[in-house]
């Protein structure tokens, strides 16, 4: 039994968009980046946090009475959450009869995750699938990720994939490569200053890791979350195509951005301003990337 522990926020089975075949995807919690368009804002903080869906709340007040931190207040406008007081204990989640509150983030061991994932081994084998580790950022918990990969890849024999921003020192990623079959690597913007402005971090590590993986011939699919008026410009797409050719990275998957995560931002008390990708912008991006002879696909998720 491996009791190495990490923090995740979800495990999804029967996934069709996180690598080949039918897969289980384990979502790690915590990310060094804070992308303005993040589709899973509940993944950014490493610790557990509360989501409050006001449309489901009937203002019964049970949660207010039982909150051990006095973080909830019932007034004329509804129930207000003081996030400075909230410690993510989950007491209000257990009490809510309408499921208006959920807690994102739980600590699990390698053994616990492996036991759940291994139940689907027949589907993996029949479909050519396996297990994908995404996030959040998987490289932010390298010891936990490494233990999972060694068990499920080396001992069990599952196809393993990581979905990553690539934001980590090269030695951190390099140590994991013997236990990984495929990397889905986000390249959000080629300009370092613009990347830092929109994600909170520069792209030096990311581009270095992408270049090194490509030159080593490691199986990589670059992923481009296509964000309107940010990285869908001709100059950025040209820079991306040039970089991928020089690095020996032949495959790119374009991810049209959608606003499905709006309700999560509201539930976390955060604002949201990014708009979905239009079809003309998507078609234009595909045309530009195709000029570079890349294998261009579009996510239908």
N, C-alpha and C positions, 0 to 999 in steps of 0.2 A: 504494500500500500504506500503510495507516494503522497505525503501530506504537505508538499509544497503548495503554498497558498497564493492566490491572486484575486483581483477584484474584476468581476465582469458585470455587464448589465443585461445580457440576454443570451439565449441559445436558440437559434432558429433551425428547424429541421426541414428537409425537402426544399432547400434553396437551389435555384436554377441559375443564379446570376453571379456567383462568387467563385467561379472556376468551373472545370469540366464536370459533366454528369450531375447527378443529384447529390447534394452535400448537406452537411450540418455546419452552420456558421456560429462560431463562438465570438461574442463581441466583448472585447476588453474595455474596461472603464478607465478613463484618464488619458489626456492627450496634451503634449507640449504646445500644439498649435491651437489657435482659437479662430478658425476660419469664419468669416462673416456669413457664409452660406451653409454652414454645417447642417446636414440633414438630421443629425442625431445630437442636438445640443446637450442632452442628458449624459452624453458620453465624455464630455470634456473634463469635468472635475473627477479626481481620483476617488473621492469619498462618496458615500451614498447621499442622494439628495431627493427631495420631495417634489413630485409633480402634482399640481392641483388643477383639475379640469372643472372650471366654474359652471359650465353648462350642465354638468351632472349633479351639482350640489343642490340639496333641498333646504339648506340652512337649518338643519335640525339642531345643531349645536352640540351634539355628543362629543365631537372631537375637541371642541373648545374646553369642555369640562374636564377632559381626561389628559390634555397635553401636559406632560411633566415639566416642560420648559416655559410654559405660559407664552408660547409663540403664536397662538391663535386668538383672534379677537372677533366677536360677533357684534356687528353694528348695523346701522340702517342700510348699508350698501351690500351687506353680505358678510362673509368670513374673510378676514385679512390675515395673511401669514407674514410674520416678522422673520425673514430668513437669517437675520443676524442671531436670533435665538435658537432657531431650528437646528437640531443636531442629527436629524435623519434617523430617529429611533424607530419610526414606523408605527407608533402607538395609534395615531390618527388613521392610518391606513387600515389597520385591523378593525377599527370601530366603525368605519364608514359603510353604511348599508347600500349606498348608491355607487360605490367604487369610484368616487370622485377624486380620490387620492391614491397615487401609486408611489412606490419607492424604487428609484433606479439605483442599482448597485448592490451586489452581494459578494461576500467572500466565499470562494469555493476552493477545494483542493484539486490537484491533478487527478486523483483517484475518482472523485465525485464526477468530474466532467467526463473522464474516460468511460465510466460506467454508463452514463447517459448516452454518449455518442456511440458506443459500441453496440447498442441495441439496434442500430440501423445498418450493420455491416453488410447484410444481404443486398440492400438497395445500393450501397456504395459499389459493391463488386459487380452487380448487374448493369449499372449505368456508367461505370467508369468514373464514379464520383469519389468523394472522400470528405475531408474536414478542412475548413477554412477558418483562419483566425483573423478577425478584423477588429474594428474599434469605433471610437477611440483610436489609440495608437498601440499596437502590439509591442513595438520595440521599446516602449516606456516601461514594460515589465519583462525584461529579458530573461531573468531566472525562471519565472513562471512559464513563459513561452517556451523556453528551452526544454524544460521538464516535460511539458505537454508534447512537444514535437518528438523528443527522444522516445517517449512511450508509444505514441500513436503511429509514428512513422517507422521507427527502428524495431520496436518490439511487436506491434500489432500488424504493421504492414499497410496502413492506410496511405492513400495519396494525400499529401499535405500541401496547403497553400497559405500564404500570408497576404493580407490586403493592408498595405502600409503607405504612409506618407514618405517613408524613407528618411525621416528626420531622426538620425542617430549617428554616432561615430561609426566609421566603417568597421572597426574590430568587433563592435557589438553585433552587427549584421553578419559579418563574415563567419563568426563562430557558429551561427545557426544554419548556414547553408547546407552542410551535409545531411540535415534532417528535413529539408524543404524541397518539394518537387516543382513548385511554381510560385512566382511572386507577382502580385498585382500591385503596381507601383504608381501612385498618383504623382503627376507633374502638374502643379497648379498654375505656375507662371514662370517664365524664363528670366524675367527681370528681378534681380535680388531685392531692390528697394520696393517695388510694387508687391512682391511676394510677402515681404515683411510687413508692409502696411495692411495687407488684407488677412494675414494669418498670425501675425505677431512674432514670426521667426523668419530669418533669412533662408535662402535655399542652397547655401554652399554644400552642406552635408548631403542634401538630397541629390543634387546634380553630380557630386563626386560619386556617390553610391550607384546612381543610375549608370554613369559612364563606366565604372569599374565592373558592374554586373554585365553590361553589354559586351565589353572587351573580353570578358571571361567566357562569354557564350552561355551564361546562365539563363534558363527559361524565364523570361519576363514579359508581361503584357503591361505596357504603359496605359494608365487610365487618365483621361482628361475630363474632369468635371467642367462642363462648358458653362461659364458664368457670363451672362450678358454684360457688355461694356467693361469687362475686366480682362478675361483671357481669350475672348473670341475675336480679337482684333487681328488683322492680317499680319501685322508686324510680329505679334507673339506667336501666331501659328507658323509663320515662316521660320522664326527662330527655333521653335519646337521641332519642326520637320528637319531642319539642318542638324540640330543637336542629335536627334535620333539616328540619322544616317551616319554621322560621324562616330557615334557610340556603338553602332552595330545593334540597335534595337529596332526590329522590323515591325512590331505589332503595336497598335494603339486602339483602345476602346474609348469612344466618345460617350460621355454620360450626360445626356441632356438634363439640365437642372430643372427640378420641379419644386413646388412650394408645399409639398405634402407635410412638411415638418412644422407648419405654422402653429398648429394647436399645441405642439410641444413647447415652443417658445412662450406662448401665452401661459402654459401650465407652469413654466419656470419663472414667470415674471420678467421675461426678456422681450426686447423689441425685435422686429424682423422686417427687412427692407428689400430683400433680393427677389427679383421676378423670375418666372420660369423662362426657359429657353424656347424661342419661337422656331417653327420649322424652317423659315428662310435662313435664320442664323445657323441652324444646325447643318442645312444643306451647304451653305457657304463654307463652313468649317471643314466639312468632309471634302469638298472640292479642293481646298487649299492643301490639306494633308495628303490627298491622293496624288498631288503633283510630285511629291517626294518619293513615290513608289512604295509607300507604306501599306501594310495590311490593315486597313481601317474598318472597324466594325462599330456598331451603335448599340448601346444597351437598350433593351426594350423593357426594362424593369419599371 
